[in-house]
Amino acid sequence: MTALKVFKIFVLSSALFFLAACSTSNETETANTSATIQFSIKNFANPEPSLFTGGQPSQEALTALAEAGVKHVINLRPLQEQEQSQDWNEAELVQSLHMQYHSIPVAGAADVTLENATALADLLKTLEGEQVFLHCASSNRVGALTALYEGAANGVNTDDAIAKGKNWGLSSLEPVVRAQLNNPQ
């Protein structure tokens, strides 16, 4: 564990302790739910109001998201990928928690396309103002589609599009996005 991660855990733990000492039980429960979500979802982020991104959530994390007021879950993982890594049905669980489930299958670099990026952007526009959790396995595809859409559809320069994608989880797919943005077809 890096020193930065230890420091973040210390700061968050201290903040949660302070909130618990100074809060009513509802406020403490909200703080605990937030901490559960943040620590159980890889690369969890809040890049825009009402929008959370991250890697594959556990069943417990999805329950915590529902308790925190999330209304929609958007999954970029194809069904085959999900079946290989988990023994439960995410769509069924999400619906049982009274959230809406949306799927845009992005199997990997080959599916980081402007078509998929536009489908995601269009879906997010229809859900604007509602709490959304958007994920893939690690949040890399989430950030890749976001960066691609920003650059190709919104005309944002490549470096700024990549920076936004990184805020949403872009990592190893950066070269794929850069190649598409620098050589549009």
C-alpha positions in Angstrom: 0.0 0.0 0.0 1.4 3.4 -1.0 1.9 6.2 1.4 -0.7 8.2 -0.5 -3.3 5.4 0.0 -2.5 5.1 3.7 -2.8 8.9 4.0 -6.2 8.9 2.2 -7.5 6.1 4.4 -6.3 8.0 7.5 -8.0 11.2 6.4 -11.2 9.5 5.4 -11.2 7.4 8.7 -10.6 10.6 10.7 -13.4 12.4 8.9 -15.8 9.5 9.4 -14.9 9.4 13.1 -15.5 13.1 13.4 -18.8 12.8 11.6 -19.9 9.9 13.8 -19.0 11.8 17.0 -20.9 15.0 15.9 -23.8 13.5 13.9 -27.2 12.1 14.4 -27.6 8.4 13.5 -28.9 9.2 10.0 -25.9 11.3 9.1 -23.6 8.6 10.5 -25.4 6.0 8.4 -25.0 8.2 5.3 -21.3 8.7 6.0 -20.8 4.9 6.5 -22.7 4.2 3.3 -20.4 6.6 1.4 -17.3 5.0 2.9 -18.6 1.5 2.0 -19.1 2.5 -1.6 -15.7 4.3 -1.9 -13.7 1.5 -0.4 -15.4 -1.4 -2.1 -15.4 -0.1 -5.7 -12.2 0.1 -7.6 -11.4 3.6 -9.0 -14.6 5.0 -7.5 -15.0 8.7 -8.6 -17.6 11.4 -8.8 -16.6 13.3 -12.0 -19.8 15.2 -12.3 -22.8 16.1 -10.1 -25.1 13.1 -9.8 -22.7 10.8 -11.6 -20.4 8.2 -10.1 -18.0 6.0 -12.0 -15.9 3.0 -11.1 -15.0 -0.6 -11.6 -17.2 -3.6 -11.0 -19.3 -3.2 -7.9 -19.9 -6.0 -5.5 -23.5 -7.0 -4.5 -22.9 -5.1 -1.2 -21.7 -2.0 -3.1 -24.8 -2.0 -5.3 -27.0 -2.2 -2.2 -25.0 0.7 -0.7 -25.5 2.7 -4.0 -29.2 2.1 -3.9 -29.3 3.2 -0.2 -27.3 6.3 -1.2 -30.0 7.3 -3.8 -28.5 6.0 -7.0 -31.4 5.5 -9.5 -29.5 4.1 -12.5 -26.7 1.6 -13.1 -25.0 1.7 -16.5 -22.8 -1.4 -17.1 -20.3 -1.4 -20.0 -19.2 -5.0 -19.4 -20.5 -7.6 -21.9 -22.6 -10.4 -20.5 -20.0 -13.0 -21.3 -17.3 -11.0 -19.3 -19.7 -10.7 -16.3 -20.5 -14.4 -16.3 -16.8 -15.3 -16.3 -16.1 -13.2 -13.2 -19.2 -13.3 -11.0 -21.8 -15.9 -10.1 -24.7 -13.5 -9.7 -26.8 -11.5 -12.2 -26.2 -7.8 -11.9 -29.3 -6.7 -13.9 -31.6 -8.8 -11.6 -29.9 -7.4 -8.5 -30.1 -3.8 -9.6 -33.7 -4.1 -10.5 -34.5 -5.8 -7.2 -33.0 -2.8 -5.5 -35.4 -0.5 -7.4 -32.8 1.0 -9.6 -32.9 0.9 -13.4 -30.2 -1.2 -15.2 -28.7 -0.1 -18.5 -26.2 -2.0 -20.6 -23.8 -0.9 -23.4 -21.5 -3.8 -24.0 -17.9 -2.7 -24.7 -15.8 -5.8 -25.0 -12.4 -4.1 -25.1 -10.3 -1.8 -27.3 -12.2 -2.8 -30.5 -15.4 -1.6 -29.0 -14.1 1.8 -28.0 -15.9 3.4 -30.9 -17.6 6.7 -31.5 -20.9 4.7 -31.9 -20.6 3.3 -28.4 -19.3 6.7 -27.0 -22.3 8.4 -28.6 -24.7 5.8 -27.2 -23.3 6.4 -23.7 -23.5 10.2 -24.0 -27.1 10.0 -25.3 -28.1 7.7 -22.4 -26.4 10.0 -19.9 -28.3 13.0 -21.3 -31.6 11.3 -20.9 -30.7 10.5 -17.2 -29.4 14.0 -16.5 -30.2 15.1 -12.9 -30.7 11.6 -11.6 -28.1 9.7 -9.6 -26.2 7.4 -11.9 -23.4 4.8 -11.3 -21.5 4.0 -14.5 -19.0 1.2 -14.6 -17.0 -1.5 -16.4 -14.4 -3.8 -14.7 -12.0 -1.0 -13.8 -13.5 2.3 -15.1 -11.0 2.3 -18.0 -13.6 1.8 -20.7 -15.8 4.4 -19.0 -13.0 7.0 -19.3 -12.2 5.9 -22.9 -15.7 6.4 -24.2 -16.0 9.7 -22.4 -12.7 11.0 -23.8 -13.5 9.8 -27.3 -16.9 11.5 -27.3 -15.4 14.7 -25.9 -12.8 14.8 -28.7 -14.7 13.4 -31.6 -18.2 14.7 -31.1 -17.7 17.8 -29.0 -14.5 19.0 -30.7 -12.5 19.2 -27.6 -8.7 19.0 -28.2 -7.1 15.7 -27.7 -5.2 16.5 -24.5 -8.3 18.0 -22.8 -10.4 15.1 -23.9 -7.9 12.7 -22.5 -7.7 14.7 -19.2 -11.5 14.4 -18.9 -11.3 10.7 -19.7 -8.8 10.2 -16.9 -11.1 11.9 -14.4 -13.7 9.2 -15.4 -11.2 6.3 -15.2 -9.2 6.2 -18.4 -5.9 4.4 -18.1 -4.4 1.8 -20.4 -6.9 2.6 -23.3 -5.4 6.1 -23.6 -3.3 5.1 -26.7 -6.4 3.7 -28.4 -8.4 6.9 -27.7 -5.5 9.1 -28.8 -5.1 7.2 -32.1 -8.8 7.6 -32.9 -8.8 11.3 -32.0 -5.6 12.0 -34.0 -6.6 10.0 -37.0 -10.4 10.2 -37.4 -11.9 8.0 -40.2 
